[in-house]
């Protein structure tokens, strides 16, 4: 499948496109990826619960979310999940420039990203997600842009 819809291109071709590994090895690697990303999603969910319950500082939660998201965004396209990379990049951008203090809007946008990441894996949305998938990415990026702009303007 092509990942070039709506100007979006996966950062790396999926492992399966190289043809150099036997299909059973590729299937094993994909399963290892899926196990790892499910663990990452569980960790993201736990951090969102910590945020909701105010069990950790905003700065600590943002930093932990950012580290996990860095891995999620970096691996998605390699295993045929370009939406994981694109959604992860949007979330990572938000976390890199997050407001200094928690805001309900920032928390909701972070949660929306995590929900979308989870849905991609739960529904096995690999390859090109089509126009609706790319439209979702654009909406998330717009929300991220709004939060980042508000955060930057409040710092001055």
Beta strands, then each sheet from edge to edge (+ up, - down):
end
